[in-house]
Amino acid sequence: QAQLVESGGGLVQPGGSLRLSCTTSGFSISSYAMSWYRQVPGKERALVASVSSRSSTTNYADSVKGRFTISRDNAANAAYLQMNSLKPEDTAVYFCKAISGSTNYWGQGTQVTVSS
């Protein structure tokens, strides 16, 4: 059974940093693109960043370009999101997603709150 577990969220002051981790089990991520999404109450889940299966391609939402970095470790079956220069508007629940063709798996999310 495929499982994704996000960790690393929490409360951070504006300008601070957090590193989110997405650890997986029950499948190998090596053939999956990995993505991070975020969602705030009352809004749809939005794509933050994605990385292709072999890390050859990354994409970022305009709002996080230059501040966030997505990475993956296929040997560890994990993906990461390094978030720097955090802003209050980055506050959201962050979700990890694994995608391969029509197959996709989601984690349960981790809360990130940016506040002074």
Backbone as ProteinMPNN parsed JSONL, in Angstrom:
{"seq_chain_A": "QAQLVESGGGLVQPGGSLRLSCTTSGFSISSYAMSWYRQVPGKERALVASVSSRSSTTNYADSVKGRFTISRDNAANAAYLQMNSLKPEDTAVYFCKAISGSTNYWGQGTQVTVSS", "coords_chain_A": {"N_chain_A": [[0.848, -1.184, 0.0], [0.66, 2.106, -0.979], [2.158, 4.848, 0.629], [2.534, 8.206, 1.674], [4.252, 10.455, 3.663], [4.331, 13.55, 5.056], [6.585, 15.82, 6.644], [8.163, 18.204, 8.888], [6.947, 20.647, 8.941], [5.695, 23.619, 10.644], [5.772, 26.397, 12.98], [7.083, 29.458, 12.002], [9.037, 32.447, 11.885], [8.527, 35.372, 9.823], [10.749, 35.567, 7.049], [12.232, 33.443, 7.833], [13.266, 29.936, 7.596], [12.275, 26.682, 6.449], [12.417, 23.139, 6.102], [10.763, 20.831, 4.325], [9.907, 17.396, 4.353], [9.142, 14.492, 2.458], [8.4, 11.382, 2.964], [8.234, 8.105, 1.686], [6.512, 4.964, 1.212], [5.848, 1.586, 0.226], [5.978, 1.764, -2.493], [8.156, 2.522, -5.253], [9.671, 5.607, -5.78], [11.1, 6.209, -8.003], [10.152, 6.19, -10.627], [8.286, 8.127, -10.637], [7.055, 11.42, -10.954], [7.502, 14.028, -8.622], [5.726, 16.197, -6.506], [4.972, 19.249, -4.755], [2.236, 20.653, -3.151], [0.07, 23.247, -1.937], [-2.437, 24.36, 0.375], [-4.9, 26.596, 1.453], [-7.496, 27.44, 3.79], [-10.678, 27.396, 2.287], [-9.789, 27.691, -0.277], [-8.62, 26.27, -3.402], [-6.377, 23.491, -3.718], [-3.05, 24.232, -4.557], [-0.406, 24.091, -6.93], [2.948, 24.077, -5.916], [5.627, 23.33, -6.399], [7.451, 21.155, -8.607], [9.193, 18.143, -9.517], [10.851, 16.227, -11.945], [11.077, 12.662, -12.631], [13.774, 11.93, -12.78], [15.022, 14.102, -11.819], [15.61, 15.952, -13.769], [14.092, 18.046, -14.573], [12.594, 20.854, -13.123], [9.889, 22.704, -11.741], [8.304, 25.721, -10.706], [5.903, 27.553, -8.831], [5.171, 30.947, -9.575], [5.102, 32.551, -7.337], [6.885, 31.466, -5.528], [9.333, 31.197, -6.671], [12.849, 31.358, -6.644], [12.941, 31.343, -3.915], [12.081, 28.882, -2.876], [13.143, 25.463, -3.038], [12.91, 22.452, -4.692], [13.661, 19.013, -4.258], [14.859, 15.622, -4.636], [15.436, 12.263, -3.52], [15.977, 9.431, -4.832], [17.025, 7.007, -4.003], [16.547, 7.045, -1.307], [13.886, 7.128, -1.366], [12.418, 9.542, -1.124], [11.278, 12.956, -1.037], [11.847, 16.507, -1.057], [11.326, 19.844, 0.202], [12.825, 22.775, 0.304], [12.422, 25.715, 1.958], [12.91, 29.046, 1.926], [13.281, 32.449, 3.117], [10.676, 32.93, 4.071], [7.255, 33.981, 3.909], [4.321, 35.556, 5.334], [2.183, 34.931, 3.648], [2.816, 32.428, 2.744], [1.769, 30.687, 4.472], [0.064, 27.717, 4.986], [-1.376, 24.438, 4.445], [0.794, 21.964, 3.49], [1.201, 19.643, 0.921], [2.4, 16.526, -0.303], [2.844, 14.94, -3.442], [2.848, 12.125, -5.547], [3.292, 11.218, -8.881], [2.54, 9.257, -11.68], [1.799, 8.758, -14.837], [-1.526, 7.876, -14.974], [-1.661, 7.293, -12.359], [-1.632, 8.396, -9.072], [-0.523, 9.508, -5.89], [-1.225, 10.847, -2.687], [-0.043, 12.627, 0.184], [-0.869, 13.267, 3.682], [-0.477, 15.818, 4.502], [1.209, 18.715, 5.922], [1.292, 21.286, 8.302], [2.244, 24.596, 7.726], [3.083, 27.55, 9.211], [3.566, 30.932, 9.0], [4.465, 33.482, 10.867], [4.801, 36.332, 13.0]], "CA_chain_A": [[0.0, 0.0, 0.0], [1.477, 3.306, -1.095], [1.959, 5.878, 1.649], [3.399, 9.372, 1.681], [4.15, 11.137, 4.939], [5.033, 14.828, 5.097], [7.056, 16.276, 7.954], [9.013, 19.387, 8.846], [6.188, 21.882, 9.062], [5.683, 24.236, 11.963], [5.64, 27.851, 13.073], [8.348, 30.139, 11.729], [8.878, 33.888, 11.706], [8.808, 35.857, 8.458], [12.164, 35.579, 6.735], [12.84, 32.195, 8.268], [13.347, 28.801, 6.68], [11.846, 25.346, 6.842], [12.641, 22.092, 5.106], [9.744, 19.788, 4.375], [10.281, 16.091, 3.827], [8.069, 13.58, 2.056], [8.927, 10.02, 2.966], [7.259, 7.23, 1.052], [6.639, 3.521, 1.4], [4.9, 0.794, -0.548], [6.262, 1.881, -3.92], [9.405, 3.216, -5.548], [9.372, 6.898, -6.407], [12.038, 6.46, -9.095], [9.442, 6.403, -11.888], [7.227, 9.098, -10.367], [7.315, 12.828, -10.702], [7.117, 14.399, -7.261], [5.282, 17.58, -6.432], [4.454, 19.821, -3.52], [1.082, 21.538, -3.279], [-0.363, 23.843, -0.678], [-3.857, 24.714, 0.411], [-5.399, 27.407, 2.568], [-8.946, 27.233, 3.929], [-11.552, 28.069, 1.339], [-9.185, 27.763, -1.603], [-8.206, 24.993, -3.961], [-4.977, 23.106, -3.584], [-2.281, 24.851, -5.632], [0.929, 23.552, -7.145], [4.06, 24.912, -5.46], [6.842, 22.94, -7.114], [7.481, 19.768, -9.055], [10.473, 17.67, -10.041], [10.661, 15.025, -12.746], [11.523, 11.42, -11.987], [15.237, 11.877, -12.716], [15.471, 15.433, -11.382], [16.093, 16.738, -14.896], [13.213, 19.207, -14.76], [11.863, 21.372, -11.977], [8.987, 23.822, -12.012], [7.895, 26.418, -9.494], [4.928, 28.631, -8.911], [5.839, 32.245, -9.611], [5.149, 33.139, -6.001], [7.947, 30.879, -4.7], [10.59, 31.147, -7.427], [13.968, 32.03, -6.003], [12.876, 31.143, -2.464], [11.873, 27.465, -2.574], [13.863, 24.51, -3.877], [12.446, 21.076, -4.583], [14.674, 18.012, -4.562], [14.43, 14.262, -4.39], [16.468, 11.248, -3.337], [15.293, 8.19, -5.22], [17.537, 5.908, -3.188], [15.888, 7.144, -0.003], [12.433, 7.167, -1.603], [11.944, 10.745, -0.455], [11.356, 14.246, -1.713], [12.047, 17.578, -0.079], [11.062, 21.215, -0.22], [13.533, 23.762, 1.108], [11.69, 26.977, 1.879], [13.66, 30.153, 2.518], [12.656, 33.777, 3.047], [9.239, 32.667, 4.172], [6.358, 35.12, 4.064], [3.034, 35.155, 5.919], [1.305, 34.347, 2.629], [3.182, 31.031, 2.533], [1.043, 29.881, 5.444], [-0.831, 26.761, 4.324], [-1.053, 23.024, 4.606], [1.599, 21.531, 2.35], [0.98, 18.248, 0.571], [3.296, 15.881, -1.246], [2.118, 14.119, -4.409], [3.631, 11.315, -6.481], [2.496, 11.077, -10.098], [3.076, 8.498, -12.799], [0.669, 8.527, -15.717], [-2.82, 8.084, -14.327], [-1.537, 6.903, -10.955], [-1.082, 9.416, -8.198], [-0.68, 9.31, -4.45], [-1.124, 12.06, -1.877], [0.149, 12.542, 1.619], [-1.914, 13.873, 4.514], [-0.186, 17.233, 4.652], [1.859, 19.261, 7.111], [0.954, 22.702, 8.434], [3.291, 25.611, 7.799], [2.548, 28.845, 9.625], [4.584, 31.982, 9.004], [3.881, 34.561, 11.659], [5.647, 36.892, 14.047]], "C_chain_A": [[0.887, 1.238, 0.0], [1.128, 4.297, 0.003], [2.977, 6.985, 1.467], [3.173, 10.093, 3.001], [4.997, 12.406, 4.888], [5.456, 15.156, 6.525], [7.89, 17.533, 7.77], [8.272, 20.7, 8.927], [6.259, 22.435, 10.475], [5.481, 25.729, 11.879], [7.018, 28.479, 12.882], [8.07, 31.625, 11.53], [9.11, 34.278, 10.254], [10.314, 36.006, 8.234], [12.885, 34.307, 7.098], [12.784, 31.111, 7.211], [12.77, 27.547, 7.314], [12.201, 24.382, 5.727], [11.611, 20.996, 5.326], [10.304, 18.506, 3.762], [9.032, 15.295, 3.493], [8.685, 12.191, 1.976], [7.84, 9.08, 2.475], [7.532, 5.769, 1.387], [5.604, 2.831, 0.526], [5.063, 0.901, -2.047], [7.6, 2.598, -4.075], [9.108, 4.503, -6.284], [10.198, 7.124, -7.678], [11.353, 6.718, -10.432], [8.313, 7.417, -11.752], [7.798, 10.517, -10.356], [6.81, 13.141, -9.29], [6.781, 15.885, -7.224], [4.91, 17.951, -5.013], [3.322, 20.766, -3.878], [0.841, 22.188, -1.918], [-1.807, 24.295, -0.777], [-4.14, 25.541, 1.656], [-6.906, 27.229, 2.634], [-9.739, 28.05, 2.915], [-11.003, 28.19, -0.062], [-8.786, 26.376, -2.081], [-6.719, 24.751, -3.703], [-4.201, 23.631, -4.806], [-0.879, 24.251, -5.706], [1.987, 24.558, -6.695], [5.311, 24.618, -6.276], [6.739, 21.486, -7.536], [8.87, 19.436, -9.579], [10.224, 16.359, -10.783], [11.344, 13.827, -12.077], [13.047, 11.337, -11.839], [15.852, 13.215, -12.373], [15.962, 16.305, -12.521], [15.294, 18.02, -15.097], [12.547, 19.587, -13.451], [10.993, 22.534, -12.427], [8.519, 24.417, -10.698], [6.772, 27.394, -9.793], [5.674, 29.959, -8.857], [6.04, 32.821, -8.21], [6.29, 32.604, -5.132], [9.284, 30.808, -5.415], [11.671, 31.962, -6.739], [14.002, 31.854, -4.501], [12.784, 29.671, -2.073], [12.695, 26.614, -3.542], [13.331, 23.109, -3.618], [13.594, 20.136, -4.952], [14.126, 16.632, -4.228], [15.648, 13.371, -4.213], [15.795, 9.912, -3.627], [15.768, 7.002, -4.382], [16.867, 5.872, -1.813], [14.372, 7.134, -0.126], [11.793, 8.384, -0.931], [12.077, 11.961, -1.351], [11.366, 15.34, -0.656], [11.634, 18.917, -0.678], [11.768, 22.144, 0.76], [12.873, 25.109, 0.891], [12.468, 28.046, 2.642], [12.884, 31.457, 2.362], [11.147, 33.667, 3.119], [8.457, 33.934, 4.477], [5.054, 34.657, 4.709], [2.098, 34.501, 4.9], [1.703, 32.931, 2.232], [2.474, 30.103, 3.516], [0.003, 29.018, 4.746], [-0.536, 25.364, 4.842], [-0.352, 22.583, 3.329], [1.464, 20.019, 2.167], [2.021, 17.779, -0.432], [2.456, 14.986, -2.161], [3.117, 13.398, -5.29], [2.753, 11.011, -7.688], [3.26, 10.231, -11.116], [1.915, 8.11, -13.689], [-0.634, 8.85, -15.006], [-2.806, 7.711, -12.851], [-0.978, 8.056, -10.149], [-1.438, 9.117, -6.757], [-0.451, 10.629, -3.736], [-0.761, 11.719, -0.437], [-0.972, 13.256, 2.356], [-1.659, 15.348, 4.797], [0.509, 17.587, 5.954], [1.623, 20.772, 7.139], [2.219, 23.541, 8.516], [2.629, 26.938, 8.137], [3.695, 29.836, 9.732], [3.971, 33.201, 9.686], [4.881, 35.047, 12.691], [4.918, 36.891, 15.38]], "O_chain_A": [[1.75, 1.401, 0.862], [-0.044, 4.554, 0.274], [4.138, 6.732, 1.145], [2.033, 10.315, 3.408], [6.213, 12.352, 4.702], [4.768, 14.81, 7.485], [8.273, 17.887, 6.655], [8.894, 21.76, 8.978], [6.807, 21.807, 11.381], [5.074, 26.262, 10.847], [7.991, 28.079, 13.521], [6.998, 32.009, 11.063], [9.82, 33.579, 9.532], [11.047, 36.496, 9.093], [14.037, 34.112, 6.708], [12.324, 31.328, 6.091], [12.777, 27.375, 8.533], [12.276, 24.76, 4.558], [11.588, 20.33, 6.361], [11.063, 18.534, 2.794], [8.003, 15.411, 4.158], [9.404, 11.872, 1.029], [6.666, 9.241, 2.811], [8.634, 5.397, 1.79], [4.604, 3.434, 0.137], [4.372, 0.214, -2.8], [8.104, 3.205, -3.13], [8.39, 4.509, -7.284], [10.01, 8.132, -8.359], [11.918, 7.398, -11.288], [7.481, 7.55, -12.65], [8.877, 10.769, -9.819], [5.813, 12.58, -8.835], [7.462, 16.712, -7.83], [4.58, 17.1, -4.187], [3.44, 21.578, -4.796], [1.345, 21.73, -0.893], [-2.324, 24.574, -1.859], [-3.684, 25.227, 2.755], [-7.53, 26.899, 1.626], [-9.492, 29.24, 2.719], [-11.667, 28.729, -0.947], [-8.634, 25.441, -1.294], [-5.934, 25.677, -3.502], [-4.649, 23.488, -5.943], [-0.256, 23.947, -4.689], [1.93, 25.737, -7.045], [5.969, 25.528, -6.78], [6.038, 20.689, -6.912], [9.618, 20.309, -10.019], [9.483, 15.496, -10.313], [12.079, 13.969, -11.101], [13.55, 10.743, -10.885], [17.04, 13.446, -12.599], [16.655, 17.295, -12.286], [15.774, 18.967, -15.721], [11.999, 18.734, -12.753], [11.323, 23.249, -13.372], [8.358, 23.711, -9.703], [6.707, 27.981, -10.873], [6.69, 30.079, -8.173], [7.033, 33.496, -7.942], [6.631, 33.21, -4.116], [10.278, 30.395, -4.816], [11.446, 33.094, -6.31], [15.004, 32.186, -3.869], [13.345, 29.26, -1.057], [12.914, 26.985, -4.695], [13.303, 22.639, -2.481], [14.392, 20.429, -5.843], [13.066, 16.499, -3.617], [16.741, 13.678, -4.689], [15.126, 9.34, -2.766], [14.989, 6.095, -4.089], [16.652, 4.805, -1.238], [13.657, 7.131, 0.876], [10.767, 8.272, -0.261], [12.873, 11.989, -2.289], [10.953, 15.13, 0.484], [11.6, 19.093, -1.896], [11.35, 22.279, 1.91], [12.779, 25.586, -0.24], [12.654, 27.95, 3.855], [11.948, 31.546, 1.567], [10.432, 34.255, 2.307], [8.918, 34.825, 5.19], [4.72, 33.475, 4.634], [1.314, 33.619, 5.251], [0.993, 32.292, 1.456], [2.568, 28.881, 3.404], [-0.838, 29.525, 4.003], [0.426, 25.143, 5.578], [-0.85, 22.805, 2.225], [1.593, 19.238, 3.11], [2.462, 18.538, -1.295], [1.49, 14.361, -1.724], [4.11, 13.98, -5.728], [1.604, 10.596, -7.538], [4.443, 10.449, -11.377], [1.129, 7.23, -13.339], [-0.822, 9.956, -14.5], [-3.829, 7.805, -12.173], [0.048, 8.63, -10.513], [-2.491, 8.559, -6.447], [0.403, 11.425, -4.127], [-1.125, 10.664, 0.083], [-1.902, 13.782, 1.745], [-2.547, 16.046, 5.285], [0.417, 16.867, 6.949], [1.742, 21.446, 6.116], [3.14, 23.236, 9.274], [1.726, 27.391, 7.435], [4.665, 29.613, 10.457], [3.079, 33.857, 9.146], [5.702, 34.279, 13.194], [5.473, 37.328, 16.388]]}, "name": "protein", "num_of_chains": 1, "seq": "QAQLVESGGGLVQPGGSLRLSCTTSGFSISSYAMSWYRQVPGKERALVASVSSRSSTTNYADSVKGRFTISRDNAANAAYLQMNSLKPEDTAVYFCKAISGSTNYWGQGTQVTVSS"}
